[in-house]
Amino acid sequence: MIRPKTEAAVRALRTLVQNLAVDVAVAVVVAVSPLVVGTQLDWRLIAVTAGKTALATAVSFAHRKLDELRAKNTEG
């Protein structure tokens, strides 16, 4: 069992890893598509997906922390 103090961090790390996998897939598609289509590489899409990952990880961490606070408040 994961201790409550570290559970939020573990869940946030899981979210980070999952989103990074999506980011890598998007980056590969964005990097390879100009070779196929003959256009220029657009780094903005990669930056947006990386920003999405940071935001999703922060939201995951904050959500779990809020759940812990709610549980403490309802217990006692």
C-alpha positions in Angstrom: 0.0 0.0 0.0 1.2 3.5 -0.9 1.5 5.9 2.0 -1.0 8.8 1.6 1.9 11.3 1.7 3.5 9.9 -1.4 0.3 8.8 -3.2 -0.2 12.2 -4.9 3.4 12.2 -6.1 3.1 8.6 -7.4 -0.1 9.4 -9.3 1.4 12.6 -10.7 4.4 10.6 -11.9 2.2 8.1 -13.6 0.4 10.9 -15.3 3.7 12.4 -16.4 4.9 9.1 -17.9 1.6 8.5 -19.7 1.6 12.0 -21.2 5.3 11.9 -22.1 4.5 8.7 -24.1 1.9 10.7 -26.1 4.3 13.6 -26.5 7.0 11.3 -27.9 4.5 9.9 -30.4 3.4 13.4 -31.4 7.0 14.5 -31.7 7.8 11.6 -34.0 4.8 12.3 -36.2 5.6 16.0 -36.3 9.3 15.3 -37.1 8.6 12.6 -39.8 5.7 14.3 -41.6 7.8 17.1 -43.1 10.0 14.4 -44.7 6.9 12.8 -46.2 5.0 15.9 -47.2 7.9 18.2 -47.9 7.0 21.0 -45.5 8.9 22.6 -42.6 9.0 21.2 -39.1 6.6 23.1 -36.8 8.0 23.0 -33.3 5.0 24.8 -31.9 3.0 21.5 -31.8 5.7 19.8 -29.9 5.9 22.7 -27.4 2.1 22.6 -27.0 2.1 18.9 -26.2 4.9 19.4 -23.7 2.9 22.2 -22.1 -0.1 19.9 -22.0 1.9 17.3 -20.2 3.1 19.8 -17.6 -0.4 21.0 -17.0 -1.9 17.5 -16.8 0.7 16.5 -14.3 0.2 19.5 -12.1 -3.6 19.0 -12.2 -3.2 15.3 -11.3 -1.1 16.2 -8.3 -3.4 19.0 -7.2 -6.5 16.8 -7.6 -5.1 14.1 -5.4 -3.9 16.5 -2.8 -7.5 18.0 -2.7 -8.9 14.5 -2.3 -6.6 13.9 0.6 -7.7 17.2 2.3 -11.4 16.4 1.7 -10.9 12.9 3.3 -9.2 14.5 6.3 -12.0 17.0 6.8 -14.7 14.4 6.6 -12.9 12.1 9.0 -12.6 14.4 11.9 
